[in-house]
Each structure stands twice: as structure tokens, then as C-alpha cells.
Amino acid sequence: MAGLACARHLADAGQDVIVLDKGRGLGGRLATRRSEYGAFDHGAQYITARNPGFAAWLDQAELASSAAPWQQLGVDRTWWVGTPGMSRIVAPLAEGLDVRKACRVEAVRSNAPGWTVACEGDEIVQADHLAIAIPAPQAATLLAGVTPLADGLDVVRYAPCWTLMVALAEPLETAPRVYRASDGPCAWIACDSSKPGRAADGENWVIQAGPGWSEIHLEDSSDTVSRLLHDAFESWAGALPDIRSSQVHRWRYARVLKALDAPCLWDGEAGIGLAGDWCLGPRVEAAYLSGRALAGRMLATQSR
């Protein structure tokens, strides 16, 4: 979200932009895992908006059929989801951009002026300016010795998250569609099939462990975590129908615990900056605002 928000703002201002993404699809933690039994939102589960500009952007995404409200009883703030999956919500930001997927950046170096970006597979990209929008620990590693901006990133703290995705042959008729707790193996349980725009034969569920539980089991094997989360899910739901498929995913940098408390980082003289939710706080909206802030700083430098 941060990188694409930055790229969109730059492109709309007439700049030539190249987006490099190591994933096979866009979205980062706005992630959707597809399977023969339907899709699972295995990263961010929903989005809320407090900033008027971000709220207006979500309204535009709804008009573009890439977002929709997910109505919940007893929730006083609108929950937004991507349609037909969370990863789709960033599609309007990427429209018309030069996006290069499955492009893992291995090194960056300054040409003074300008930058060289070396990607896996010997692809080289030349750029006048760089915007880095990846988790702070990864940015610190990539940029160590490259820019002083990397020196203060160790103050940012993240919580990990283990996610279980289960496709059931039949619905859980009496289970709540959403359940939340502060921690434990089932800090979040949701019926993905209840979200707008989802199509599945049967019912798909996402179970996300809390930060403390995920930290304790961070280095456990996928098989071990899968068994523990299955047992916890069944303890919550009761006897489960036939399980058609099951898989787990580990997010090492899932949720920001301590942010930088700055909209972005920008070195105008060197032409390099950083953005992400870790700049402002643990919300998708924070990533969007950080990316926009960085684009604004980049444009202001060029206009001098």
C-alpha cells in the first residue's frame, strides 16, 4: 500500500515511475491466497478509514469494484475489504504503472547523482530517486552503509502472526462469522466466505494467532503450528465438517508495535526515502498516508 500510494501520486504528477515488487502479486500484507476451494485473505483482514483523504480513496475504490464495505453487527466503524480479495484493493493505485512483479531487490548503490538497483536474476534498474517501502528491518539490512536513513530504524518494533486457512466442505451453521481476542492461538477467527464478492463451494475460514502466541511459536515448523491452530479452532467451533484443504502462513513482520512517529523519511540531497505503516502506526491507512507523504517530499525537492 505504501509503495503504490507513493508511486500513484508521483505518476499523477507527471513523473516516470517503475515499481519493483518481490511478490508474484501486488498488495504485500493486503494478501489473498487462492486455492481450488476459493480464496483466503491471509494477511490484513479489513481496513478502516479515519483520514478524509483515505476515506475518499476507499470510496473511489468501491466505484472501481475493488473494495466494498463488510457489514458487522455491533461495529460502529465501516470495515472495508478488497473484492474479490484483499489484494485487489490496491489495483486502482497500480493502474497504468510500470510494475515489475517477482523482482527481488538485492542491492542498491548511489551513482551520485542517481541510483542503481540490482535485482535477483541480474536485472539492473537505473533511477534518479528511490522510494523504499518494505518492513523497517528489511530496509535497514538493504540500506546499511548506503544511507544514514537506515541508522535509526532499529527503534521500530513488529509482532509476528501465524495464519491458518481452512476450507470446510459444509458451513459452520451456529458459529459467529467473526471472533476476536487479545491473544492466544485464536486471536482472530473469520468466515472469509461471508465477505462481499467471495465465491466458494463450502465455507472458508481464516484463523490468526495473537502476537504473544505467534512470538512463542515463531520458529516452530509449519506442521506443528498447523496442528496447534487446528486444535484451537475446533475447540472454539466444535466438531468440524470435512476439511477440504488447510495451509498455514507465517508473517514475521505482521503488525507494527512501535512506530517511528514520522510520516516518512527523505534525504533530498541523495534522492532516497522510506515509507510504510511503520512510520505512523499499525493500520493500512497509515501505510497509504506515509506513501503519499513521501511522494510529496520527493516532488517538493524536484520543484526547487
Phi and psi in degrees as GROMACS dihedral restraints (atoms count N, CA, C in turn):
[ dihedral_restraints ]
;  ai    aj    ak    al  type     phi  dphi    fc
    3     4     5     6     1   -63.2    20    10
    4     5     6     7     1   -47.0    20    10
    6     7     8     9     1   -64.6    20    10
    7     8     9    10     1   -42.9    20    10
    9    10    11    12     1   -72.6    20    10
   10    11    12    13     1   -34.2    20    10
   12    13    14    15     1   -63.3    20    10
   13    14    15    16     1   -39.9    20    10
   15    16    17    18     1   -65.4    20    10
   16    17    18    19     1   -48.1    20    10
   18    19    20    21     1   -62.1    20    10
   19    20    21    22     1   -41.2    20    10
   21    22    23    24     1   -62.5    20    10
   22    23    24    25     1   -44.7    20    10
   24    25    26    27     1   -64.6    20    10
   25    26    27    28     1   -40.1    20    10
   27    28    29    30     1   -65.7    20    10
   28    29    30    31     1   -45.2    20    10
   30    31    32    33     1   -64.2    20    10
   31    32    33    34     1   -39.9    20    10
   33    34    35    36     1   -65.7    20    10
   34    35    36    37     1   -21.9    20    10
   36    37    38    39     1   -90.1    20    10
   37    38    39    40     1     7.1    20    10
   39    40    41    42     1    93.9    20    10
   40    41    42    43     1     9.5    20    10
   42    43    44    45     1   -85.8    20    10
   43    44    45    46     1   148.4    20    10
   45    46    47    48     1   -83.1    20    10
   46    47    48    49     1   122.8    20    10
   48    49    50    51     1  -125.7    20    10
   49    50    51    52     1   137.1    20    10
   51    52    53    54     1  -119.8    20    10
   52    53    54    55     1   130.5    20    10
   54    55    56    57     1  -109.2    20    10
   55    56    57    58     1   124.1    20    10
   57    58    59    60     1  -108.2    20    10
   58    59    60    61     1   124.0    20    10
   60    61    62    63     1  -131.7    20    10
   61    62    63    64     1   126.3    20    10
   63    64    65    66     1   -72.1    20    10
   64    65    66    67     1   -17.6    20    10
   66    67    68    69     1   -78.8    20    10
   67    68    69    70     1   162.1    20    10
   69    70    71    72     1   -78.9    20    10
   70    71    72    73     1   -17.7    20    10
   72    73    74    75     1  -136.8    20    10
   73    74    75    76     1   162.8    20    10
   75    76    77    78     1   -85.0    20    10
   76    77    78    79     1   158.9    20    10
   78    79    80    81     1   126.7    20    10
   79    80    81    82     1   -24.9    20    10
   81    82    83    84     1    61.2    20    10
   82    83    84    85     1  -122.8    20    10
   84    85    86    87     1   -76.7    20    10
   85    86    87    88     1    -7.4    20    10
   87    88    89    90     1   -81.6    20    10
   88    89    90    91     1    76.0    20    10
   90    91    92    93     1  -115.1    20    10
   91    92    93    94     1   144.6    20    10
   93    94    95    96     1  -130.5    20    10
   94    95    96    97     1   124.6    20    10
   96    97    98    99     1  -101.5    20    10
   97    98    99   100     1   122.0    20    10
   99   100   101   102     1   -96.8    20    10
  100   101   102   103     1   146.5    20    10
  102   103   104   105     1  -146.2    20    10
  103   104   105   106     1   173.0    20    10
  105   106   107   108     1   -68.0    20    10
  106   107   108   109     1   -12.7    20    10
  108   109   110   111     1  -108.4    20    10
  109   110   111   112     1    19.6    20    10
  111   112   113   114     1   109.4    20    10
  112   113   114   115     1  -178.0    20    10
  114   115   116   117     1  -102.6    20    10
  115   116   117   118     1   159.5    20    10
  117   118   119   120     1  -131.1    20    10
  118   119   120   121     1   130.9    20    10
  120   121   122   123     1   -85.0    20    10
  121   122   123   124     1    98.5    20    10
  123   124   125   126     1  -100.8    20    10
  124   125   126   127     1     3.4    20    10
  126   127   128   129     1  -112.1    20    10
  127   128   129   130     1  -122.7    20    10
  129   130   131   132     1   -59.4    20    10
  130   131   132   133     1   135.5    20    10
  132   133   134   135     1   -91.9    20    10
  133   134   135   136     1   -29.9    20    10
  135   136   137   138     1  -164.8    20    10
  136   137   138   139     1   171.2    20    10
  138   139   140   141     1  -128.6    20    10
  139   140   141   142     1   141.8    20    10
  141   142   143   144     1  -120.2    20    10
  142   143   144   145     1   160.8    20    10
  144   145   146   147     1  -130.8    20    10
  145   146   147   148     1   128.9    20    10
  147   148   149   150     1  -117.3    20    10
  148   149   150   151     1   -35.0    20    10
  150   151   152   153     1   -74.9    20    10
  151   152   153   154     1   131.1    20    10
  153   154   155   156     1   -58.8    20    10
  154   155   156   157     1   -37.6    20    10
  156   157   158   159     1   -66.1    20    10
  157   158   159   160     1   -40.7    20    10
  159   160   161   162     1   -70.2    20    10
  160   161   162   163     1   -37.9    20    10
  162   163   164   165     1   -61.5    20    10
  163   164   165   166     1   -40.5    20    10
  165   166   167   168     1   -65.3    20    10
  166   167   168   169     1   -38.2    20    10
  168   169   170   171     1   -65.1    20    10
  169   170   171   172     1   -39.8    20    10
  171   172   173   174     1   -63.0    20    10
  172   173   174   175     1   -37.3    20    10
  174   175   176   177     1   -61.2    20    10
  175   176   177   178     1   -40.0    20    10
  177   178   179   180     1   -67.0    20    10
  178   179   180   181     1   -38.2    20    10
  180   181   182   183     1   -64.3    20    10
  181   182   183   184     1   -35.1    20    10
  183   184   185   186     1   -65.6    20    10
  184   185   186   187     1   -41.3    20    10
  186   187   188   189     1   -63.7    20    10
  187   188   189   190     1   -29.5    20    10
  189   190   191   192     1   -85.8    20    10
  190   191   192   193     1     5.0    20    10
  192   193   194   195     1    63.3    20    10
  193   194   195   196     1    26.5    20    10
  195   196   197   198     1  -108.5    20    10
  196   197   198   199     1    -0.9    20    10
  198   199   200   201     1  -148.2    20    10
  199   200   201   202     1   154.7    20    10
  201   202   203   204     1  -156.3    20    10
  202   203   204   205     1   151.4    20    10
  204   205   206   207     1   -70.5    20    10
  205   206   207   208     1   141.1    20    10
  207   208   209   210     1  -111.4    20    10
  208   209   210   211     1   101.2    20    10
  210   211   212   213     1   -74.3    20    10
  211   212   213   214     1   133.4    20    10
  213   214   215   216     1  -132.4    20    10
  214   215   216   217     1   131.0    20    10
  216   217   218   219     1   -66.3    20    10
  217   218   219   220     1   136.1    20    10
  219   220   221   222     1    81.4    20    10
  220   221   222   223     1     3.2    20    10
  222   223   224   225     1  -105.1    20    10
  223   224   225   226     1   122.0    20    10
  225   226   227   228     1   -88.7    20    10
  226   227   228   229     1    -1.7    20    10
  228   229   230   231     1  -123.5    20    10
  229   230   231   232     1   139.2    20    10
  231   232   233   234     1   -63.8    20    10
  232   233   234   235     1   131.2    20    10
  234   235   236   237     1   -96.8    20    10
  235   236   237   238     1   124.4    20    10
  237   238   239   240     1  -104.4    20    10
  238   239   240   241     1   142.6    20    10
  240   241   242   243     1  -133.6    20    10
  241   242   243   244     1   156.0    20    10
  243   244   245   246     1   -75.6    20    10
  244   245   246   247     1   151.2    20    10
  246   247   248   249     1  -129.2    20    10
  247   248   249   250     1   127.6    20    10
  249   250   251   252     1   -89.5    20    10
  250   251   252   253     1    14.0    20    10
  252   253   254   255     1  -159.0    20    10
  253   254   255   256     1   162.2    20    10
  255   256   257   258     1   -60.8    20    10
  256   257   258   259     1   -34.5    20    10
  258   259   260   261     1   -63.8    20    10
  259   260   261   262     1   -22.6    20    10
  261   262   263   264     1   -71.3    20    10
  262   263   264   265     1   -19.1    20    10
  264   265   266   267     1   -66.2    20    10
  265   266   267   268     1   -22.1    20    10
  267   268   269   270     1   -89.5    20    10
  268   269   270   271     1    -3.3    20    10
  270   271   272   273     1   -55.1    20    10
  271   272   273   274     1   -42.4    20    10
  273   274   275   276     1   -62.2    20    10
  274   275   276   277     1   -30.3    20    10
  276   277   278   279     1   -68.2    20    10
  277   278   279   280     1   -32.4    20    10
  279   280   281   282     1   -88.6    20    10
  280   281   282   283     1    -8.6    20    10
  282   283   284   285     1   -60.3    20    10
  283   284   285   286     1   124.9    20    10
  285   286   287   288     1    82.4    20    10
  286   287   288   289     1    -2.5    20    10
  288   289   290   291     1   -87.2    20    10
  289   290   291   292     1   156.6    20    10
  291   292   293   294     1   -83.3    20    10
  292   293   294   295     1    92.6    20    10
  294   295   296   297     1  -106.1    20    10
  295   296   297   298     1   125.1    20    10
  297   298   299   300     1  -113.8    20    10
  298   299   300   301     1   103.9    20    10
  300   301   302   303     1   -84.7    20    10
  301   302   303   304     1   166.1    20    10
  303   304   305   306     1    51.8    20    10
  304   305   306   307     1    39.0    20    10
  306   307   308   309     1  -118.3    20    10
  307   308   309   310     1    96.1    20    10
  309   310   311   312     1   -88.3    20    10
  310   311   312   313     1   119.0    20    10
  312   313   314   315     1   -77.7    20    10
  313   314   315   316     1   126.7    20    10
  315   316   317   318     1  -104.5    20    10
  316   317   318   319     1   -27.3    20    10
  318   319   320   321     1  -161.5    20    10
  319   320   321   322     1   150.9    20    10
  321   322   323   324     1  -130.2    20    10
  322   323   324   325     1   146.0    20    10
  324   325   326   327     1  -145.3    20    10
  325   326   327   328     1   146.7    20    10
  327   328   329   330     1   -82.1    20    10
  328   329   330   331     1   137.3    20    10
  330   331   332   333     1  -101.8    20    10
  331   332   333   334     1   -10.7    20    10
  333   334   335   336     1    42.6    20    10
  334   335   336   337     1    82.1    20    10
  336   337   338   339     1   -89.2    20    10
  337   338   339   340     1   161.2    20    10
  339   340   341   342     1    95.2    20    10
  340   341   342   343     1   175.0    20    10
  342   343   344   345     1  -138.8    20    10
  343   344   345   346     1   149.8    20    10
  345   346   347   348     1  -115.1    20    10
  346   347   348   349     1   129.6    20    10
  348   349   350   351     1  -114.5    20    10
  349   350   351   352     1   121.1    20    10
  351   352   353   354     1  -101.8    20    10
  352   353   354   355     1   124.6    20    10
  354   355   356   357     1  -110.3    20    10
  355   356   357   358     1   158.1    20    10
  357   358   359   360     1   -57.6    20    10
  358   359   360   361     1   138.8    20    10
  360   361   362   363     1    88.9    20    10
  361   362   363   364     1    14.7    20    10
  363   364   365   366     1    70.4    20    10
  364   365   366   367     1    16.5    20    10
  366   367   368   369     1   -77.7    20    10
  367   368   369   370     1   132.3    20    10
  369   370   371   372     1  -118.3    20    10
  370   371   372   373     1   132.1    20    10
  372   373   374   375     1  -122.8    20    10
  373   374   375   376     1   130.4    20    10
  375   376   377   378     1  -100.7    20    10
  376   377   378   379     1   139.4    20    10
  378   379   380   381     1  -147.0    20    10
  379   380   381   382     1   150.4    20    10
  381   382   383   384     1   -77.0    20    10
  382   383   384   385     1   -36.5    20    10
  384   385   386   387     1  -139.6    20    10
  385   386   387   388     1   154.9    20    10
  387   388   389   390     1  -123.6    20    10
  388   389   390   391     1   137.0    20    10
  390   391   392   393     1  -119.2    20    10
  391   392   393   394     1   117.9    20    10
  393   394   395   396     1  -103.0    20    10
  394   395   396   397     1   121.0    20    10
  396   397   398   399     1  -131.8    20    10
  397   398   399   400     1    74.1    20    10
  399   400   401   402     1  -135.1    20    10
  400   401   402   403     1   166.4    20    10
  402   403   404   405     1   -52.9    20    10
  403   404   405   406     1   144.7    20    10
  405   406   407   408     1   -54.8    20    10
  406   407   408   409     1   -43.6    20    10
  408   409   410   411     1   -61.9    20    10
  409   410   411   412     1   -37.3    20    10
  411   412   413   414     1   -69.6    20    10
  412   413   414   415     1   -38.1    20    10
  414   415   416   417     1   -64.4    20    10
  415   416   417   418     1   -39.9    20    10
  417   418   419   420     1   -62.1    20    10
  418   419   420   421     1   -39.8    20    10
  420   421   422   423     1   -68.9    20    10
  421   422   423   424     1   -45.6    20    10
  423   424   425   426     1   -63.7    20    10
  424   425   426   427     1   -37.3    20    10
  426   427   428   429     1  -104.1    20    10
  427   428   429   430     1     7.4    20    10
  429   430   431   432     1   -59.1    20    10
  430   431   432   433     1   124.6    20    10
  432   433   434   435     1    79.4    20    10
  433   434   435   436     1    -1.2    20    10
  435   436   437   438     1   -98.4    20    10
  436   437   438   439     1   -41.1    20    10
  438   439   440   441     1  -149.0    20    10
  439   440   441   442     1   142.4    20    10
  441   442   443   444     1   -62.5    20    10
  442   443   444   445     1   -15.7    20    10
  444   445   446   447     1   -59.4    20    10
  445   446   447   448     1   -26.0    20    10
  447   448   449   450     1   -77.6    20    10
  448   449   450   451     1   -14.2    20    10
  450   451   452   453     1   -70.3    20    10
  451   452   453   454     1   -28.6    20    10
  453   454   455   456     1  -100.6    20    10
  454   455   456   457     1    11.0    20    10
  456   457   458   459     1   -78.5    20    10
  457   458   459   460     1   -11.0    20    10
  459   460   461   462     1   -69.9    20    10
  460   461   462   463     1    -9.7    20    10
  462   463   464   465     1   -77.1    20    10
  463   464   465   466     1   -18.6    20    10
  465   466   467   468     1   -75.8    20    10
  466   467   468   469     1   134.8    20    10
  468   469   470   471     1  -124.3    20    10
  469   470   471   472     1   141.1    20    10
  471   472   473   474     1  -122.7    20    10
  472   473   474   475     1   156.8    20    10
  474   475   476   477     1  -110.1    20    10
  475   476   477   478     1   140.8    20    10
  477   478   479   480     1   -83.2    20    10
  478   479   480   481     1   174.1    20    10
  480   481   482   483     1  -154.1    20    10
  481   482   483   484     1   126.9    20    10
  483   484   485   486     1   -92.8    20    10
  484   485   486   487     1   135.3    20    10
  486   487   488   489     1  -124.0    20    10
  487   488   489   490     1   131.7    20    10
  489   490   491   492     1  -108.9    20    10
  490   491   492   493     1   134.2    20    10
  492   493   494   495     1  -118.4    20    10
  493   494   495   496     1   122.7    20    10
  495   496   497   498     1  -127.8    20    10
  496   497   498   499     1   127.3    20    10
  498   499   500   501     1  -103.0    20    10
  499   500   501   502     1   119.4    20    10
  501   502   503   504     1  -101.9    20    10
  502   503   504   505     1   145.9    20    10
  504   505   506   507     1   -71.9    20    10
  505   506   507   508     1   -27.7    20    10
  507   508   509   510     1  -134.3    20    10
  508   509   510   511     1   157.2    20    10
  510   511   512   513     1   -69.8    20    10
  511   512   513   514     1   153.0    20    10
  513   514   515   516     1   -87.9    20    10
  514   515   516   517     1    94.9    20    10
  516   517   518   519     1   -62.7    20    10
  517   518   519   520     1   -39.6    20    10
  519   520   521   522     1  -101.6    20    10
  520   521   522   523     1    -3.2    20    10
  522   523   524   525     1   -79.0    20    10
  523   524   525   526     1   142.1    20    10
  525   526   527   528     1   -59.2    20    10
  526   527   528   529     1   150.5    20    10
  528   529   530   531     1   -74.4    20    10
  529   530   531   532     1   -24.1    20    10
  531   532   533   534     1  -141.2    20    10
  532   533   534   535     1   137.6    20    10
  534   535   536   537     1  -137.9    20    10
  535   536   537   538     1   138.5    20    10
  537   538   539   540     1  -132.9    20    10
  538   539   540   541     1   144.1    20    10
  540   541   542   543     1  -141.5    20    10
  541   542   543   544     1   167.2    20    10
  543   544   545   546     1   -75.3    20    10
  544   545   546   547     1   -30.3    20    10
  546   547   548   549     1  -164.3    20    10
  547   548   549   550     1  -168.3    20    10
  549   550   551   552     1    95.6    20    10
  550   551   552   553     1  -178.4    20    10
  552   553   554   555     1   -70.1    20    10
  553   554   555   556     1   -21.8    20    10
  555   556   557   558     1  -123.9    20    10
  556   557   558   559     1    66.4    20    10
  558   559   560   561     1   -75.7    20    10
  559   560   561   562     1   -23.8    20    10
  561   562   563   564     1  -143.6    20    10
  562   563   564   565     1   127.0    20    10
  564   565   566   567     1  -131.0    20    10
  565   566   567   568     1   129.3    20    10
  567   568   569   570     1  -146.2    20    10
  568   569   570   571     1   142.7    20    10
  570   571   572   573     1   -84.6    20    10
  571   572   573   574     1   102.9    20    10
  573   574   575   576     1   -61.1    20    10
  574   575   576   577     1   -29.2    20    10
  576   577   578   579     1   -66.9    20    10
  577   578   579   580     1   -15.6    20    10
  579   580   581   582     1   -84.1    20    10
  580   581   582   583     1    -7.6    20    10
  582   583   584   585     1   -77.0    20    10
  583   584   585   586     1   150.2    20    10
  585   586   587   588     1   -65.1    20    10
  586   587   588   589     1   141.8    20    10
  588   589   590   591     1    83.5    20    10
  589   590   591   592     1     5.2    20    10
  591   592   593   594     1   -93.0    20    10
  592   593   594   595     1   142.9    20    10
  594   595   596   597     1  -131.1    20    10
  595   596   597   598     1   123.0    20    10
  597   598   599   600     1  -153.2    20    10
  598   599   600   601     1   143.4    20    10
  600   601   602   603     1   -91.3    20    10
  601   602   603   604     1   105.9    20    10
  603   604   605   606     1   109.0    20    10
  604   605   606   607     1  -141.2    20    10
  606   607   608   609     1  -149.3    20    10
  607   608   609   610     1   133.2    20    10
  609   610   611   612     1  -108.3    20    10
  610   611   612   613     1   135.0    20    10
  612   613   614   615     1  -126.8    20    10
  613   614   615   616     1   144.2    20    10
  615   616   617   618     1  -119.5    20    10
  616   617   618   619     1   128.4    20    10
  618   619   620   621     1  -120.1    20    10
  619   620   621   622     1   123.5    20    10
  621   622   623   624     1  -119.5    20    10
  622   623   624   625     1   128.3    20    10
  624   625   626   627     1   -76.1    20    10
  625   626   627   628     1   154.4    20    10
  627   628   629   630     1   -75.1    20    10
  628   629   630   631     1   170.5    20    10
  630   631   632   633     1   -63.7    20    10
  631   632   633   634     1   -41.8    20    10
  633   634   635   636     1   -66.2    20    10
  634   635   636   637     1   -46.0    20    10
  636   637   638   639     1   -62.7    20    10
  637   638   639   640     1   -44.2    20    10
  639   640   641   642     1   -64.2    20    10
  640   641   642   643     1   -36.9    20    10
  642   643   644   645     1   -64.4    20    10
  643   644   645   646     1   -43.5    20    10
  645   646   647   648     1   -61.7    20    10
  646   647   648   649     1   -38.8    20    10
  648   649   650   651     1  -103.0    20    10
  649   650   651   652     1    18.8    20    10
  651   652   653   654     1   -56.4    20    10
  652   653   654   655     1   -41.8    20    10
  654   655   656   657     1  -100.6    20    10
  655   656   657   658     1     9.0    20    10
  657   658   659   660     1   -67.1    20    10
  658   659   660   661     1   158.2    20    10
  660   661   662   663     1   -70.2    20    10
  661   662   663   664     1   157.5    20    10
  663   664   665   666     1   -60.4    20    10
  664   665   666   667     1   -37.8    20    10
  666   667   668   669     1   -63.4    20    10
  667   668   669   670     1   -42.7    20    10
  669   670   671   672     1   -64.3    20    10
  670   671   672   673     1   -47.6    20    10
  672   673   674   675     1   -64.0    20    10
  673   674   675   676     1   -41.1    20    10
  675   676   677   678     1   -58.9    20    10
  676   677   678   679     1   -45.2    20    10
  678   679   680   681     1   -63.5    20    10
  679   680   681   682     1   -44.1    20    10
  681   682   683   684     1   -64.7    20    10
  682   683   684   685     1   -42.0    20    10
  684   685   686   687     1   -71.8    20    10
  685   686   687   688     1   -35.1    20    10
  687   688   689   690     1   -60.5    20    10
  688   689   690   691     1   -46.4    20    10
  690   691   692   693     1   -61.9    20    10
  691   692   693   694     1   -41.5    20    10
  693   694   695   696     1   -67.1    20    10
  694   695   696   697     1   -41.1    20    10
  696   697   698   699     1   -62.3    20    10
  697   698   699   700     1   -43.0    20    10
  699   700   701   702     1   -69.1    20    10
  700   701   702   703     1   -34.7    20    10
  702   703   704   705     1   -62.4    20    10
  703   704   705   706     1   -34.1    20    10
  705   706   707   708     1   -77.3    20    10
  706   707   708   709     1   -44.2    20    10
  708   709   710   711     1   -91.8    20    10
  709   710   711   712     1   -19.5    20    10
  711   712   713   714     1    89.8    20    10
  712   713   714   715     1  -171.2    20    10
  714   715   716   717     1   -56.8    20    10
  715   716   717   718     1   129.0    20    10
  717   718   719   720     1   -89.9    20    10
  718   719   720   721     1   146.5    20    10
  720   721   722   723     1   -64.2    20    10
  721   722   723   724     1   179.6    20    10
  723   724   725   726     1   -56.4    20    10
  724   725   726   727     1   134.2    20    10
  726   727   728   729     1   -92.9    20    10
  727   728   729   730     1   116.9    20    10
  729   730   731   732     1   -80.5    20    10
  730   731   732   733     1   -37.9    20    10
  732   733   734   735     1  -155.7    20    10
  733   734   735   736     1   157.0    20    10
  735   736   737   738     1  -154.8    20    10
  736   737   738   739     1   137.0    20    10
  738   739   740   741     1  -154.3    20    10
  739   740   741   742     1   155.8    20    10
  741   742   743   744     1  -122.4    20    10
  742   743   744   745     1   158.3    20    10
  744   745   746   747     1  -142.1    20    10
  745   746   747   748     1   137.5    20    10
  747   748   749   750     1  -106.1    20    10
  748   749   750   751     1   124.5    20    10
  750   751   752   753     1  -101.6    20    10
  751   752   753   754     1   108.2    20    10
  753   754   755   756     1   -71.1    20    10
  754   755   756   757     1   -36.5    20    10
  756   757   758   759     1  -117.9    20    10
  757   758   759   760     1    77.8    20    10
  759   760   761   762     1   -89.6    20    10
  760   761   762   763     1   -52.3    20    10
  762   763   764   765     1  -134.1    20    10
  763   764   765   766     1   133.4    20    10
  765   766   767   768     1   -73.0    20    10
  766   767   768   769     1   124.4    20    10
  768   769   770   771     1   -93.9    20    10
  769   770   771   772     1   -38.5    20    10
  771   772   773   774     1  -134.2    20    10
  772   773   774   775     1   119.2    20    10
  774   775   776   777     1   -95.3    20    10
  775   776   777   778     1   170.1    20    10
  777   778   779   780     1   -77.6    20    10
  778   779   780   781     1   -20.7    20    10
  780   781   782   783     1    62.3    20    10
  781   782   783   784     1    41.4    20    10
  783   784   785   786     1  -144.6    20    10
  784   785   786   787     1   142.1    20    10
  786   787   788   789     1   -59.8    20    10
  787   788   789   790     1   -35.2    20    10
  789   790   791   792     1  -169.4    20    10
  790   791   792   793     1   178.0    20    10
  792   793   794   795     1  -123.0    20    10
  793   794   795   796     1   136.6    20    10
  795   796   797   798     1  -149.0    20    10
  796   797   798   799     1   128.5    20    10
  798   799   800   801     1  -110.9    20    10
  799   800   801   802     1    97.9    20    10
  801   802   803   804     1   -66.6    20    10
  802   803   804   805     1   -33.3    20    10
  804   805   806   807     1   -67.5    20    10
  805   806   807   808     1   -40.5    20    10
  807   808   809   810     1   -86.7    20    10
  808   809   810   811     1   -21.3    20    10
  810   811   812   813     1    77.1    20    10
  811   812   813   814     1    42.5    20    10
  813   814   815   816     1  -141.1    20    10
  814   815   816   817     1   142.4    20    10
  816   817   818   819     1  -148.8    20    10
  817   818   819   820     1   165.8    20    10
  819   820   821   822     1  -131.6    20    10
  820   821   822   823     1   146.5    20    10
  822   823   824   825     1  -147.8    20    10
  823   824   825   826     1   160.6    20    10
  825   826   827   828     1   162.1    20    10
  826   827   828   829     1   170.0    20    10
  828   829   830   831     1   -62.6    20    10
  829   830   831   832     1   -25.0    20    10
  831   832   833   834     1   -66.7    20    10
  832   833   834   835     1   -12.5    20    10
  834   835   836   837     1   -76.0    20    10
  835   836   837   838     1   -37.2    20    10
  837   838   839   840     1  -119.8    20    10
  838   839   840   841     1   -32.1    20    10
  840   841   842   843     1   155.7    20    10
  841   842   843   844     1   171.4    20    10
  843   844   845   846     1   -83.0    20    10
  844   845   846   847     1    60.2    20    10
  846   847   848   849     1  -143.3    20    10
  847   848   849   850     1   147.8    20    10
  849   850   851   852     1   -59.3    20    10
  850   851   852   853     1   -38.8    20    10
  852   853   854   855     1   -56.7    20    10
  853   854   855   856     1   -39.0    20    10
  855   856   857   858     1   -63.4    20    10
  856   857   858   859     1   -38.4    20    10
  858   859   860   861     1   -63.9    20    10
  859   860   861   862     1   -44.4    20    10
  861   862   863   864     1   -60.5    20    10
  862   863   864   865     1   -48.3    20    10
  864   865   866   867     1   -66.1    20    10
  865   866   867   868     1   -36.0    20    10
  867   868   869   870     1   -65.3    20    10
  868   869   870   871     1   -44.3    20    10
  870   871   872   873     1   -62.1    20    10
  871   872   873   874     1   -41.7    20    10
  873   874   875   876     1   -64.8    20    10
  874   875   876   877     1   -39.2    20    10
  876   877   878   879     1   -63.5    20    10
  877   878   879   880     1   -41.9    20    10
  879   880   881   882     1   -64.6    20    10
  880   881   882   883     1   -42.8    20    10
  882   883   884   885     1   -59.8    20    10
  883   884   885   886     1   -39.8    20    10
  885   886   887   888     1   -62.2    20    10
  886   887   888   889     1   -41.6    20    10
  888   889   890   891     1   -65.9    20    10
  889   890   891   892     1   -39.7    20    10
  891   892   893   894     1   -65.1    20    10
  892   893   894   895     1   -42.6    20    10
  894   895   896   897     1   -67.9    20    10
  895   896   897   898     1   -36.7    20    10
  897   898   899   900     1   -65.2    20    10
  898   899   900   901     1   -37.5    20    10
  900   901   902   903     1   -64.7    20    10
  901   902   903   904     1   -41.3    20    10
  903   904   905   906     1   -70.9    20    10
  904   905   906   907     1   -24.6    20    10
  906   907   908   909     1   -82.4    20    10
  907   908   909   910     1    -7.9    20    10
